Amino acid sequence: MDRIDLNLPLERPLVFFDLETTGTDVAKDRIVEMAFVKVMPDGQWHVRPDKANGQDRLLINPEMPIPAESSAVHGITDELVKEAPTFASLANRLYRWLDGCDLAGFNSNRFDVPLLAEEFLRSNIAFRVDDRHLVDVQNIFHKMEQRTLRAALKFYCDEDLDDAHEALPDILATIKVFASQLTRYKEKTILDSRGETVGPLPQDVPGIAEFGRRNRNVDLAGRFVYNDDDEPVINFGKHRGRLLKDILRNDSGYFRWMMDADFPRNTKWVLQEIHDGLKNA
């Protein structure tokens, strides 16, 4: 596997990852394939699956039927994963492998990271990201060029993505795009649609994570976001824009409704922590 030099100073490992899933509902859908590339501060790579060692794909048994429309996208069927390990059987080892690492991917902040956290919570593991930097290569791309992964690889690297929607080729394409972005936008600025100057792209992981962030989410799904005073506010429904603490104090049924409804586990976990904090204040 070709190694790509990011020319980026790392204080801790940066893990690029991609998930193939049964669908796009973070609360309900499950992982069917995973791939990870851990880039170390000294430039070494650690890859899962490691094709150099005969590990072709890291398939996961989702313990639910894979819809035909999802199989049509990534080519993974029930038959293909019936003997594969479950996520729960790998969770503890994967959690330790990701410990102390920042995370990166393509559309990862909106999908891959929340869904990965959901799978960990199903395995009774609280996978926190509040102490990690999250680099979303798609957000950088959309801010600067407004395209997709296939178009991004063509635009930045003049390469075609022949194995799209297979996890490891997708993540290798993402790393190539990211490496090109680091060079292309090192000194470039643009004027966005609001007349604001965007760029240049920072050359460190914390700065890149901040540059690519769309919202200051409290939970990974963005049901709650921080306002300018760093207070959680509700980001959906009839209470959108209102302080979460005010709703929890004044509407006794709101907390129970959310905990009983079909929201992501991470959202409920965050809500529980805020609710308990208000009770103990």
Secondary structure by P-SEA (a helix, b strand, c coil): ccccccccccccbbbbbcccccccccccccccbbbbbbbcccbbbbbccccccccccccccccccccaaaaaaccccccccccccccccaaaaaaaaaccbbbbbccccccaaaaaaaaaaaaccccccccbbbbcaaaaaaacccccaaaaaaaccccccccccccaaaaaaaaaaaaaaaaaacccccccccccccccccccaaaaaaaacccccccccccbbbccccbbbbcccccccccaaaaaacccaaaaaaaaccccaaaaaaaaaaaaaaaac
